[in-house]
Amino acid sequence: MDMHYLLRAKGIQNNKFFLAIYDPDLMGVDPRDPLLPRQMKAKITRECLTNFWYFIREVVRIPVEGGQVGSGARYKLHRGNLAMNYLFVHNYDMFVDLPRQHFKTISALVWYLWVFNFGSSNTQMMFINKKHDDAKDNLKKMKNIRSSLPDYLQMDAAYDREGKKIRATNREETMQHPTNKNIIKTLPAARTKAMADGAGRGCTMAIQYYDEFAFMPYNSIVYAAAQPAYSRARMNARANHAPHGMLITTTPGDLTTDEGVFANMMRLNATPWNEKYYDYDYAKLEELRNSNDNSTFFYIRFTYKQLGSGEEYFKEMVRGLQKDWPKIRREVLLEWATGSMNCPFRQEDLDTIKALCKAEPITTLFFGNAGQYQLQIWNQLPMSNQYPPIIGVDVAAGYQKDSSAITIIDSQTTKVLATLNCNYIPSNDLAQIIFEIVTKYMKNAIVNIERNGVAEQQTSVCSVTSIFSGVNCFEDGQEPYSLQRDLRRCA
């Protein structure tokens, strides 16, 4: 209910899909009541088979240290795992960045448990991590969550015609369902390039979970080798209306390593998730995903403040990590950096900057045919026409190597008003966005576009300058930029 009120306050119309229940007879019924009649247990089982939201809202429990066997904490829904679950249900690939202790792994395991027990049949799932022991530990956690379900929902055994219990394969590195034949396998990380290629080619599963991807040796080779097999398995699952999808969760990696660089490239190529997309229907979501030629992934990122944690959480993490600031920046602040130990700034200066950073924009304007480009508004736009906003544009070629960026500032206070950053936007789309900003939202703006000689970038500059004249685009040797002169020209 808290999430419903939050989304409604943010202006999202589709704000209660996770409160769905198909059988009204189950309202107010405790699925864990030991005195439930058989008929009610059958109703609950049927609801679990068709309603993942009911499963996480009413049924599942997360085991806690020192708790009783079969008990646990209720599933904690926050903005991060709500986005994960929404995309899980729609079978989309995801790259997820969440701070420590905000349940990104547990949230994934709960989904895979639902698929394993209720959501599919004859489906293979793969868990892989930077070490095999970590992948097996994730499988163990999922088994523990399963053991915390009510007995009639655990489904850990089948019965033959004589009523004898038949247990399915259940080892440390694999798990098989006794009736629907779903299988979960754990894979070890590769120690050589050849092993990485072989491991990837063996990934014929329609559901794949890569945990701590930025620290997985030879992750680029594993991923490239796995794609053809995964694509075929995904097509088969889609044809049978079965769950499928690839999930990558990771702590921000070290950009001085090959695996960290590759993970960061995948992160930057993915389509950033925005909660406004909850109001998109499936066809619009498909259009949004397909508008990104570089990636099939959605990128989910939320800070600890956006997930409801305050400064006490941050202080506790600082103490727990022994003030190891490189780790704190990676695991708590979600920073992808090349060398925190060699940072030229003092920690006090960085803390001051961090305190001034805003967690999320006031609002977001969407551009492009599918709304795939996001202009984030950070401060209220100036009401006076005397001081026009300045639009700075850094143009890239749209080939993943660099990002095209738009930064809009208040010419009087120099405050940042809005930003846009995208590494796959074509030059023509960038020109169209600038045109729409100037003609619809900031008619008195001054536009300054970098011109650096790349053919595609020149096309973007010419496209904009031919539409309206308030654009600065200087060649070498021309008059340098002058704010006063441009203010006079704008006036």
C-alpha positions, 0 to 999 in steps of 0.5 A: 500500500505504501508503494501504491501511494508513492507511485500515485503521488508521482503521477503514475496511473498504473500504480496498483498492479502489484495489489492484484488478487484473482480469487476474492475468496482469498482476501483476508485468508492467511496462507500459513494458517495450519487449520486451512481446509483442503479446498482453501489450500487448493485456491491458494495454490491456484492463485500462486500458479497465476499471480506472482504478486500474490506470492510475494505479497502474501505467501513468501517469507525470507529466512532470518538469522536466529528465526524459527524454521519455516518462518521469516520476514515478509518480502520488503517491496521497494522501488528497486525490486518493484522495477525488477519484478515488473520487468521479470513478469514481462520477460525482459533482460536487466542490468541491476545496480542497488546498494548493499543490503537492499535485497537485489539477490534475494529479490532475484531468488524469490522470482526464480523460486516462483518460476521453479515451483509455479511459473513454468515447466521443462525450463532450465535456469542457470546461476553463475557467479564470480566463484562457483561457491558463490553461485552454489550459495545463491542456490542454497539461499533459494532452497532455504526460502522454499523451505520457509513456504507452507508445506503444501506449497513447497512441492519438493517431492512427488508420489508414485501410484502406490503413494510412495514419496519420490524426491527429485535431484537436489544437490549442492550445485543443481536442483530439479523439480519432481513434477514440472521438471524445471532444473536449476544449474550452477556454473563455475566461473572460467579460469581460462579463455577456452573454459570461458568460451566453453562455458558460454556455449553450454548456456542453453537456458532460457533463464540466466542469472549472472551475479557479480558480473563485473568481477567474473573473469572473462565475462565478455567471452562467456557472454558472447559465447552464450548469446546464440544459445540463449537466443534460441532458448529464449525463442522457444520459451517465448513460443510456449509463453514460458518465463525467460530473460537474462539478469545481471546484478553486480557491485560496480566494478574496477574499471582498470580490469577487463571484466569491469570495463566490459560490465560498465559498457553493458551498463551504459548501453542498456536503456535506463529504467524510469518509473513513468514506464509503468504507464506504458502498455506492452507494445509501447515497452517493446517499442522502447526496448527496440529503439535501443540498437545497442542493447536488449537490457533495461538498466535499473539503478536506485540510490539508498535514499531512493530505496528508503534508507537514510543517513543511519544506513550510510553511517553503518555501512561506513563503519562496517566497511572500516572507512574503506572509501573505494569500497564504500563508493562502489558498494554503497554509492554505486560509483564506477570509477577507475582509481579511487585510491588515486583520487586527487581530491580530499575526502572532505571535498568529496563528502561536500560534493556528495551532500550537494548531489540530488538523488533524483530529478524533479521530473523527466521529459521524454523524447524520441518515438518511444520516449527512450531519451530522458531529459532530467529536470533538476531545478525549476526553470526560470520564469523571467525571459531576461536571463535565457537558459544556456543549452550546452551540447556535447555531440558524440557519434552514437557508436557506444564509444562516447556519450552525447550530452545536453546540459542546461544551466541558468545563465544568471545563477549557473545552476544546472537546470536539466541534463541528458546523457545517452551513448546510442542516440543518433545525431538526427535524434539529438538535433530533434531533441534540441529543436523540441526543447527550444521550440516547446520549453525554452524559446529564448534559450542560447544553444552552444554545440561542440563542433569537433570534426566527426562527420555525424557530429557535423550533420547534427550541428548543421541540422540544428543551425539550419532550423533556428539561428540562436546557435553558437557553432564557431570554426577555428579563428572565429570570434570567441564565445561572449555571454553578453554578446549572445544575450544582446543577440537573443534580445 
